[in-house]
Amino acid sequence: MSLNKYNNRKRLIKWTDEISSIIKKIIITLVILLVCSQAALQNNSVRLWLTGVDQWEGTRLN
């Protein structure tokens, strides 16, 4: 393998490692936000504040 190809490969590996690290952080953040939002929706006052759907449950719209 020539030196140029070796350097390109090292740069590509470094770049993909950085990108995968960023993607892992994003996924962890999204999972934490998902758990927090689901926990918040268990509280009646928070659920009523975030969404108005609960007030229509069991009520005919027409």
Secondary structure, DSSP 4 states (H G I P E B T S, - for coil): --HHHHHHHHHHHHHHHHHHHHHHHHHHHHHHHHHHHHHHTTSHHHHHHH-SGGGGTT----
